[in-house]
Amino acid sequence: MEKPISYAVHEGVHIAYQVVGDGPIDLVYTPGIWSNLEIMWEWPAWARYLNRLASFSRLILFDMRGVGLSDRGPEPPVLELQMDDVRAVMDSAGSDTAAIFGGARGGAMTLLFAATYPERTRALILYAPFAKTLRAPDWPFGRSEEEQQLFFERFTREMGTGENLDLQGPSHDERFKHWWARFERLWRVAGCVARAG
């Protein structure tokens, strides 16, 4: 079934979002930088996951600025802008309060949103969030600058081939790898990986 896409406008930047389901609570969800509101519904397992979320909520999905169907904007997508994009999407979707769900790179902006707008945050859900990418004295879990550079070079070299799946975990399903390659080709990013750190 066709799932209409709407756009919230925040300081001239168009943020793509969808509203699916009509449950008793609003659930605002961004899967982070791996997002494209049209393409992700094409993979049956991903569509099933999103439909499960929409089965108990009014699911408000959106592509972060610079990702998927959302505009890149004239400046880097810093957390403060991303946080206000969440607010703009909620306002456009007519949501006063919601459970806020951030996946991966979406985790930091949802944390900042919840801290800034506690009256609009019913609950906070985080999946695979991380504090930063580069290793530091207070963050021994990150990559060294050399490791990050090698990661970035491979990531950009293999973009659109499906080979990047191995960076997230080995995949032996050729159909999924083929679909993921297409997803990568239709996925845009405003330098999120290059500036990750």
C-alpha positions as CSV (number, residue, x, y, z in Angstrom):
1,M,0.0,0.0,0.0
2,E,1.2,3.5,-0.9
3,K,2.5,5.4,2.2
4,P,2.3,9.1,1.5
5,I,5.4,11.2,2.2
6,S,5.1,14.7,3.6
7,Y,7.7,17.4,4.3
8,A,8.2,19.5,7.4
9,V,10.1,22.7,6.7
10,H,12.8,23.9,9.2
11,E,14.7,27.0,8.3
12,G,14.2,26.4,4.6
13,V,15.2,22.7,4.7
14,H,12.6,20.1,3.8
15,I,12.5,17.1,6.1
16,A,10.7,14.0,4.6
17,Y,8.4,12.2,7.0
18,Q,5.5,9.6,6.9
19,V,2.7,8.9,9.3
20,V,1.7,5.2,9.5
21,G,-0.9,3.7,11.8
22,D,-3.4,5.2,14.2
23,G,-2.4,3.8,17.6
24,P,-3.1,5.6,20.9
25,I,0.5,7.0,21.2
26,D,2.7,8.8,18.8
27,L,6.1,7.2,18.1
28,V,8.6,9.4,16.3
29,Y,11.3,7.2,14.8
30,T,14.5,7.8,12.8
31,P,16.7,4.8,11.9
32,G,19.7,7.2,11.6
33,I,21.7,7.6,8.4
34,W,20.5,4.4,6.9
35,S,17.1,5.6,5.8
36,N,15.1,6.3,2.7
37,L,11.3,6.5,3.3
38,E,10.5,5.0,-0.1
39,I,13.2,2.3,-0.4
40,M,13.1,0.8,3.1
41,W,9.5,-0.3,2.7
42,E,10.6,-2.5,-0.2
43,W,12.5,-5.0,1.9
44,P,10.0,-7.4,3.5
45,A,11.7,-7.7,6.8
46,W,12.2,-4.0,7.2
47,A,8.5,-3.3,6.2
48,R,7.4,-6.0,8.7
49,Y,9.4,-4.3,11.5
50,L,7.9,-0.8,10.6
51,N,4.4,-2.2,10.4
52,R,4.8,-3.8,13.8
53,L,5.8,-0.4,15.3
54,A,2.7,1.1,13.6
55,S,0.5,-1.7,15.0
56,F,0.5,-0.1,18.4
57,S,1.3,3.5,17.7
58,R,0.8,6.4,15.3
59,L,4.3,5.9,13.8
60,I,6.0,9.1,12.5
61,L,9.1,8.1,10.5
62,F,11.5,10.6,9.0
63,D,14.7,10.9,7.1
64,M,17.3,13.0,8.9
65,R,18.5,16.1,7.0
66,G,20.9,15.1,4.3
67,V,19.7,11.5,4.2
68,G,17.2,9.8,2.0
69,L,14.5,12.1,0.8
70,S,15.3,15.1,3.1
71,D,17.2,18.1,1.9
72,R,20.9,18.5,2.8
73,G,20.7,22.1,3.8
74,P,23.3,24.8,3.5
75,E,25.3,23.9,6.6
76,P,26.6,20.7,8.3
77,P,23.9,18.7,10.1
78,V,24.9,19.5,13.6
79,L,23.0,18.0,16.5
80,E,21.2,21.3,17.4
81,L,19.7,21.5,13.8
82,Q,18.8,17.8,13.8
83,M,17.1,18.1,17.2
84,D,15.0,21.0,15.9
85,D,14.2,18.9,12.8
86,V,12.5,16.4,15.2
87,R,10.4,19.3,16.6
88,A,9.6,20.5,13.1
89,V,8.4,17.0,12.1
90,M,6.3,16.6,15.2
91,D,4.7,20.1,14.6
92,S,4.0,19.3,11.0
93,A,2.5,15.9,11.9
94,G,0.3,17.4,14.6
95,S,2.1,15.6,17.5
96,D,2.3,17.4,20.8
97,T,4.0,14.6,22.7
98,A,5.5,11.3,21.6
99,A,7.8,8.4,22.4
100,I,11.0,9.4,20.6
101,F,13.0,6.5,19.1
102,G,16.5,7.1,17.7
103,G,18.5,4.4,16.0
104,A,22.3,4.5,15.6
105,R,23.4,8.1,14.6
106,G,19.8,9.2,15.4
107,G,20.4,8.4,19.0
108,A,22.4,11.6,19.9
109,M,19.8,14.0,18.4
110,T,16.9,12.2,20.1
111,L,18.8,12.4,23.4
112,L,19.3,16.1,22.9
113,F,15.6,16.5,21.9
114,A,14.4,14.7,25.1
115,A,16.7,16.9,27.3
116,T,15.6,20.1,25.5
117,Y,11.9,19.3,25.2
118,P,11.0,17.0,28.2
119,E,7.4,18.2,28.0
120,R,7.1,16.8,24.5
121,T,8.9,13.5,25.2
122,R,6.7,10.8,26.6
123,A,9.5,8.2,26.5
124,L,13.0,7.8,24.9
125,I,14.0,4.7,23.0
126,L,17.6,4.2,21.8
127,Y,18.9,1.5,19.5
128,A,22.7,1.1,19.0
129,P,23.5,4.7,19.9
130,F,27.1,5.8,20.3
131,A,28.8,8.8,21.9
132,K,31.4,9.4,19.3
133,T,33.3,7.6,16.6
134,L,37.0,8.4,17.3
135,R,38.9,7.0,20.2
136,A,39.7,9.4,23.0
137,P,41.1,9.2,26.6
138,D,37.5,9.2,27.9
139,W,36.2,6.9,25.0
140,P,38.5,3.9,24.4
141,F,35.8,2.2,22.3
142,G,36.2,4.3,19.2
143,R,38.4,3.9,16.1
144,S,41.9,5.5,15.8
145,E,42.1,8.3,13.2
146,E,43.9,5.9,10.9
147,E,41.2,3.2,11.4
148,Q,38.5,5.8,10.7
149,Q,40.3,7.0,7.5
150,L,40.6,3.4,6.3
151,F,36.9,2.8,7.1
152,F,35.8,5.9,5.3
153,E,37.9,5.1,2.2
154,R,36.4,1.6,2.0
155,F,32.9,2.9,2.7
156,T,33.0,5.5,-0.1
157,R,34.8,3.2,-2.6
158,E,32.2,0.4,-2.1
159,M,29.1,2.7,-1.9
160,G,26.4,1.4,-4.2
161,T,27.8,-2.1,-4.5
162,G,26.3,-3.8,-1.4
163,E,29.8,-4.7,-0.2
164,N,29.4,-2.3,2.7
165,L,27.1,-4.8,4.4
166,D,30.2,-6.6,5.6
167,L,31.1,-3.5,7.7
168,Q,27.9,-4.1,9.7
169,G,28.1,-7.9,9.7
170,P,28.5,-10.6,7.1
171,S,25.6,-11.2,4.9
172,H,25.3,-14.3,2.7
173,D,21.9,-13.5,1.2
174,E,22.5,-12.3,-2.4
175,R,19.0,-10.9,-2.8
176,F,19.5,-8.7,0.3
177,K,22.9,-7.6,-0.9
178,H,21.5,-6.7,-4.3
179,W,18.7,-4.7,-2.7
180,W,21.1,-3.1,-0.3
181,A,23.3,-2.0,-3.2
182,R,20.3,-0.2,-4.7
183,F,19.4,1.3,-1.3
184,E,23.0,2.7,-1.1
185,R,22.7,4.2,-4.5
186,L,19.4,5.9,-3.6
187,W,20.7,7.0,-0.2
188,R,22.2,10.4,0.2
189,V,24.4,11.6,3.1
190,A,25.6,15.2,3.8
191,G,29.1,14.1,4.9
192,C,27.8,12.3,8.0
193,V,30.5,9.6,7.8
194,A,33.3,12.0,6.8
195,R,32.6,14.2,9.8
196,A,31.7,11.4,12.2
197,G,33.8,11.9,15.3
